[in-house]
Amino acid sequence: MPLSVDVTTFDTWSFFPAGPVGLAFERVWDGDWAKGPAGSYGTKEAEWVASTNIREIRTGYLAESVNWAVDADGKTVTAVLKVRQGVHYAQPKTDAGKLVNGRELTADDIAFNMTARMTDSRAMAYLFSPFMRSLKATKTGPWEVSITLPIADFPNGILRLLDGSLMFAPEVLQKYGNDMAYWSNVVGTGPYTITDFVAGSIVVDDRNPNYWLKDPVGPGKGNQLPYVDRVKYLIIPDLSTREAALRTAKLDQMAGFVPEAAAQMRKLAPALKEGPGGWGAEPHLFMRTDKAPFNDIRVRRALMMATDFDTLNKSLYSRQAQILTWPYWKSKEYAPLYLGLDDPEMSASVKELYSYNPDKAKALLKEAGLPNGFKTELVLWSTTSTVDFFTTIKAMWAKVGVDITLSLKDTVVLNNILDRVTYDQMIAAVAPPNGSWPQASGITGKTRNNPSLIDDQKVTDAVAHWNITSITNVPAAMAETKNLMKYVLDQAWAIPAPRYPQYNFWWPWVKNYSGETTIGWVAPFWPRYVWIDQQLKKSMGY
C-alpha cells in the first residue's frame, strides 16, 4: 500500500487518520462493505470510492446498532448505541499492549471516548463543534450508551462523534497522555495492530488474531477476518516512483490515477485490473460576496459566462469531467440531491451561466458600472496544477476586461488566510465533500466551508430545515436540498472547478476487491476484506 506523505501521528483525535492507524482502531459505525461492490457479491447500493454519510448504507461495528429519536421537548435528539459484546482489544507486544491485556471493550469505554471527543481540546470534534463542549455521553445500560444533542446541531454532532471517532482504551490515554501518539502505544480493536514504523519509509500492520468481524458476504461469508497476515504501507512521496512501484508489482494496489496517467498505466501494465477511483478537482474559486464588486449578482454572473467550461473540459480533462460541481457534484450515493445541467428541473437561467458568452459577460459588467472591467486578486495554493488551472482562468477573464493577480501561498499560510477571512477579494479553496451533507452545506455560516461568505436568509432557513428533516427522513431532506439548488446555482456565488475522474488499479491476485477506497466517511479500511492469491501471483512471475 502506498502513502504519499509520512505518518506524523498515530493518535485517534483526528477525523482523518492515516490508513495504518485506521486499521488498528474502529469506529462505532461505518460504511457497510456488503452494500457496495464487495468483490461482485454486494448489493451495489454504494460505490465506496468517495466519503459518504448516509444512514441507510451504514452498519454497526463497535455498536451493534445506533438508533435515535426526537425527544419530547422537540428541541433535542437522543442517540442510543447498543455496544457490541465480545469485542476485545488487540495484544501488541508492547508496554501499552500489556497494560490493556486484550480485555473486552465495554460501554464505559465508548462513553469515555465520546465524551472525550466533545470535551478534550486535542479532539477534532471539540475544535470544530464548540456547541458540544459542555455535553457528555452517558452509559444508560450494561451495554448501552446515550448521547443527547440539540436538534439543530444533531447531524453535525453525529458525524463528528460516530463517523469521526476511532475508539481507544481509556487507560492508554490516562497513562501515556500525548505519548499515545507514538506507534508503540497504539492499542485498538481493529483488524490489525501496528508492529513497526520507520519514519519516511514504512509502516507495518500485522493481523490481530483477536479480531471479531467475519466476512459478511460472498464465497467467504462467515470466515474470520482479516485474511491478510500483514499490510505494509510504503511511504513514497514521489508520484512517478509510486506508479513505477505498482507497475513492477512492488505495490498490490494504488488509487488516484488521473485520466492521462491511467491511460499510460493501461499500456505499460495491461494485466492490472481497474475501477473508478472517485473524482479529483482543483479548488473552486470563491468571491467575497459581502463587498464590491462581488456583492453584485451581475458581476458574478459575468464571471461565470466569461469562464469557458467546455474548453477547460476539452483541453484539461479529455471531456471526461463533470462541470457543475458546486456545492455538490454527481455521485451514486448522493444522486437524489444533485441538480445537473441536463436535469428537467434545471432553469434556463442557470444553464446560461455555464455557456461561454464573453459578449454577455461584458454587457453585464457594463450594467454593473464596470464597462472597462476591473482588477482583482485571487489567493491560491502554489501547487503547479492549481497555478496552471487558474492561469487559464486568468486568460479567459482578461478577454472581458477582468485582470486577476494570482497571489500564491503555501498550504499553511493559505489555510490561515481562509480561517481568518483575511483575503480581500477572492480565494481558491476546497468545498466540503458530498459526504459532509447534510450539515456542511458550504452555503451558510461563518466557517471555512463558506469562503464566499454567503449570507442569505432563504438559504439559511432551508439548510436548517433539511438538517432537521434528515434526522428522520434522508430522502425527503435530499429532495429539499435539490429544490434549493435551483435558487443557489442561479446566484453564481462560486466559480466551480470541473471534477475529473480518477482511477484505481490493482493486480489480479488481490481477491475479494472491487476498487473500494473509502468504506464510509474518510474510511480507507477495505484491506480487512481482501486476500492475496499467492499461487496466481507466482504464476504471473512475481
N, C-alpha and C positions, 0 to 999 in steps of 0.2 A: 504494500500500500504506500502511495507517495504522499508526502506532506510538503507543501511549497514554502512553509515557514517553520521555524523552530518552535518547540513547545516551551513556553516560558513559565507556565504554572500548571500544577496538577490538582489544584483545589477545585471545588464544585460550586463556587459562588457565581461563576459566570453563566449567562444564558447560552453562551456559545462555546461549549467545551471542545477541546481538540479531540479528534477521533479516538486516540488511545485512552483518554480519560473517560469518554462516554461509554466505552466497552467495559470499563471497570465498575461503573456505577449504573443505577437505573432510576427512572422516574416513576411517579405514582401511576401515570398512564401515558400512552404514546400512540403513535400510529399502529394500526392493525395490519401487519405484514400480509396476512391472508386476504385482505381486501384490495391488495394491489396485484401485480402480475404473479408474484410468488412462484417463480420457476415455471410459469404457464399453468399453474394449478389454482391460482387465486381468482377472486371474483372480478378483478379489474375495475373496481369502483374508483380506485386511485391509481395514479401513475408512479407516485413516490419518487419524483425527480425534482420536486420543489417543496418547500416547507408548507405544511397545512395545519389548520387549527379548527377542524370540523368534527364535532362530537360523534357524528354517525359513522365515521371511519376510524374511530379510535377504539382502543381496548385497554383493559386494566393490566398493569404489570405488578407493581408493588401493592396496588389496590385491586381487589377482585372487581370492584365496581365503584363508580363515582356518580352520585345522583344529587340533584339539587331541586329546590322549590322556592318560590317567593314566599316570604314569611307573612304572617297575619297582619303585620303592621304596614305591609305594602311598600316598605322602604328598604328592606334588606332581603338578601338571599342567603340561604344556608346550604352549603355543600356537605354531603355526608360521604366519607370514604370508608369503605369496608376493606380493612387491611388484610392482605393475603397471608394465610398461615403457612408455615413450613418453608419459609424463605430464610436462608442462612447467609451470613457474611462469608466472604472468601477467607482463606487462611494463608496469606503470603508468608514466606519465611523471613519476616522482619519483626522488629520490636512492636510495631503497630499491629501487625497481624497477630502476634502473640497476645497483645492486650485485648483484642476483640475475641479471639479464640473461636472463631466460627460460630458464634452464638446466633440464635434466631432473631430476625427482625421483629420488632414489636410496634404496637400502636403508639407507645411512648416515643419511639424513635421518629415516627412520622410527624407526630405533633411537635416534637422538638425542632425538627428540620423546617417545618412550615413556619413556625413562629420565628425561627432564626432568620428565615428569608425576609420576613417583614420588619424585624427589629434590629438586626445586626448591620452595622454601617458598611461591612465588607460585601454585603449581598447586593446583587443587581436589582432585585425586586425593591429593596429598601431605597436604592438610589433613584430608580425610575418611577416608583409609585409611592410618593410621600403619604398618601392617604392611608396606607396600610401600616404605618409605623406604630400606631397605637393598638393594633389588632393582634390577636393570637389564635392559634389553632388549639382545640381542646379535645382531649381524649374523652369520648362520650360512651364508651363501652369497651369491653376487653379487647376487641379487635375493630374499633371504630373511632374515627377522628372527624370532627366537625369544624367547619370554618364559616363564619358569617361575615358577609361583605355588604357595603352599601349597594343598592340595586343599580345605580348609575355606573358604578365602578366594577361591577361584578365580572363582566367579560375580561376586562383588563387584569383584574386580580387573579382570576382563574388561569389565564395564560401565564402570568408570572409564576404562580405557585405550582401548578400541575405540570405545565409544559416546560418550564424553565428551571426545574429544581432536581438535581441529582442527589439522591439520599445517601448520607454517610452515617457512620456510627458516632453518636454524640461523644463518647469517651475519647475518640481520637482528637476531636476539636478541643475538648477540655484539657487534654494532656499536652498536645503539641501546638495549639493556637495557630499562629500564622505559619508555623512549620508544617502544617497539614498540606501545604502547597508542594512539598517535596515528594518526588515519586515514591520514595521508600515508605512514606506514611499513607499511601493510598490503600484504603480498605473499604470495599463496597460489596454490593450483592450481585454485580454484573457477571456476564458470561466469561470474562477474562480478568486477570489481575496483572498489573504492571510488574515485570521482573527485572527490567534493565532499561537504562537510559543513558545515552551518550549525547550531550548537547551538540546540536548541529549535525548529527549523524543518524541516530536510530533510537526508536522506542520499541521495546519488545513487550507484547501482551501474551501471557500464557493462559491456557484453558483453566477455568475454575471448575474443579471436579464436583463442587457442591452446588452448582447452578441448578435452579429449579425448573426452568422453562423447557417444554417439549415442543417438537416440530408440530405446528398446528394443521398442516395441510399437505397433500401430495403423497408420493410414494413413501416418504419418510415420516408420515404422520405418526405421532406418538413416540418418536425417537428422542432421546435425551439430547439437548443442545448444550453447548455448541459442538459442531462437528470437527472443526479445525483445531488442532492442538496449539498452534502458535500463529500469531499475527505480528508481522514485522512492519513497522512504519518507518520508511526511509525518508529522511529529511533532505529534499533535493530542491533548492530554491530556483535553479535554472530550468526554464520550461523545456528547452531543447534537450537537456540532459534527461529530464523526466520522460519525454517522448521516446528517446533512444532506449531508456531502460525498459519501457513497455515493449517496444519493438523487438528487443533482444530477450524478452521473457524474464528479465530481472524483476519486473513487476507483473502481477497477475491481472491487475485491473487499473484503469485510470479514467477519470471523468474530466469534463471541462474543455473538450476539443471544440474550437470554433470551426465553421464550415470549411475554410481553406485547409486547416491542419487536419481535419477529419478526412478530407479527400486525399491528402498526402499519405495519411496512415493506411487508408484502404489500399493504396498502390504498393506501399512498402511492406505491409504485413497483412496480406489478404486472408490469412487464416483466422484473424481476430473476429470475434463476434461484436456486434454493436447495438446500441439502443439510444433513444432520446435521453439527453442529459440536462434537461431544463433549458433555460434561456439566459443569455447574458445581455448586458447593455452598458453603454456609457451612462454617466449621471444625467438626470433631467436638468433642464435649465429653469430656475425659479427666479421670479421677479418680486421685488418689494412692492406689493400692491397697496401699501399704506402711504405711498408718496409718489409724486410725479416723476416720470410720466406714466408709470405703470398702474396708477390708480384710474387711468382712463381705459375703458374696455376697447376703444377704437385702436389704441396703441398696441394693446396685447393681441388683438385680432390681426392687426397689420403684421406683427412679428410672426404669427403663425403662418399667414399667407406668404410671407417672404422666405419661408423655410421650404425647400424643395424636398419633401419627404420621399418622393418617388426616386429622385436621383440618389439620395442617401441610401435607399434600399438597394438600388441597382448597382451603385459603384462600390459600396462597402460590404453588402450582405448578399449579393447574388440574388436579389429579390426574394430572399427567404425570411425576411424579418417581419415581425408584427409592427405596425405603425402606431396604432392607438394603444398606448401602454401606460398612461397615467390617468387617474390614480390607481387603476388596476389593469392588468393585462389578461389575455385569454389563457385559461388553463383548465384542465379537465375538472378539477375539484371545485373551482370557483366559476365555472362557466355560467351558472344561473344569474350571477350579479354583473356579468360583463355586457356592456353595450358597445357593440362593434360597429364599424363604419358600414357594414353590409346588413346590419340588423334592420328589419322592417320598421322598428320604432325610432330609428335614428333620424334626426331632423336634417333638412337641407342646410340649415344654418351651421350646424356642426360639421357636416361634410365639406362645406365651403372652406373651413379652417384648414383642412388637410389637403386642399387643392392649391398647388403653387400658382400664385396670381400676383406678381410684383406690381402690376398696374393698380390693382385694387388696394394693395398694401400702401402704395404711395398716396392714393386718394384718401384713405383712412387717416394717414398721418397728417395730410393737409387739413382734413376736417378737425383734427385734434390740435391744430395750431402749430404743426411741425412740418411745414412744407419742404423744408430742406433736411428733414431727418433730425438726428440728434446723436450726441456722443454718450457712451455708457461704458461701464466697467463690469467684467464678469470674473468673479473669483472662482478658480477651479484647481483641481489636482494637477500636479506637474508630471503625471504619467504620460508616456508617449502617445498611447492610443487616445486618451482624453484630449490632449492638446491637439492632435491631428483632427479629431472629430469636430471640435469647436473652432478650429481654424477654418474648416469647411463652412460652418455656420456663419462665421465672420464674413467670409467672401460672399455668401448669399445675401446677407443683410446689407452689405455695402452697396448692393445694386439698388436699394431703396433709400439710401442715404443714412443708414444706421451704422455708426462707426464704433466697433467694440474694441476695448483694450482688454487683453487677456492677462489677468493677474494670477500668476502661478504660485501655488503654495504646496508645501508637503502635507502629508495626511494629518499630522498632529496640529499644525497651525490652522489648516482648513477646518478641522473639527471644532477647534476653539472659536474660530470666527462664526461658525454655524451655531454653536451652542449659545454664544453671547450676542448673536444677531448684530455683529459689528461690520457686516458687509453693507455697503452703501446703496447698491442698486441690484445686482444680480449675483447668483451663486449657483454653481453646478453641484448637485447633491443627489444622494440616493434616497428615493422614497421608500416608505415601509412596504415590505413584500405583501403579496396576497395573503400569505399565511398569518399576517398580523390582523387581518379582518376578524371581527367587526370593529374592535375598539380603536385601532390605529388607522384612522381614515386618511391622514395626510392632508386634510382639507379643513381641519378645525384645531383650535387650541394654540397656546403659545409654547410649542415644542419644536425640536429639531425636525420632527416629521412634517412640519408645515412651514417650509422655508419661504414660501410666497406670502406668509403672514395673512392668510385668508381669514377674514372676519366677517362672516355673512350669517345673519340670524336664521335665515331659511335653512342653510346648510347645518348650522349648529343644532337646530331643533331636530332636523331629520336624522342626523347621526346619533343624537341622544336617543331618539325613538327606536332606531333599528338596533342599537345596543341592547335596549330592554327587550325588544321583540326576540332577539337572538337567544335569550335565556331559555325560552320555551319553544321557539319555532324558527329554526335556522332557515328553512326555505322561504318563509314569509319575510324574514329580515333581508335575505338576498334580493327578493323582489323589490323591497323598499329601496335598497341600495341602487339597483339598476334604474329604478324610476328617477331617483335623484340625479343620476348621471346625465340625464337629458338637460338639466339645468347647469350642472357643474361644468361639463365639457364646453358648453356654449359661452362660458365666461372667459375661456382661454387664460386660466390662471397660471399655467405652466407650459413650457415647450417640451413635449416628451421626446425621449431618445428611443429610436426603434430598438426592439428586442430581437436579437439574433439567436437562432437555435444553437445549442451545444450538444455534443455527443459523448457517449460513454463507450469505451472499448474494454473488452476482456477476452482472455484466452478461453478456448472451448473446454478446457479442463476445470474451469470454475463452474461447478454444478449447482443447481437449485437457485440460480441467479438470473435475473431478467433486466439488469441495468439500474436497479434501485440506487438512489444516492442519499435520500433522507426519508426515513420512515416516520413521518410526523413533523414536528416543528424543530428545525435545525437538529436533526436526529440521524447522523451517519452511522447507524448501529446495525446495518444489514449483515456484517460478517458473521454474526451468530448463526445465520440460517444456511450458509453455503458450505460446500465441501470441495475438496480437490481430488480429481480423478488422476491419481499418480501414474496409473498404467497408461492412460491416454497421453499424459504429459511426456512420459518416457518414449512412447511410440512416435511422438512428434519431434523427437530429438532434443528434448530439454530435461 
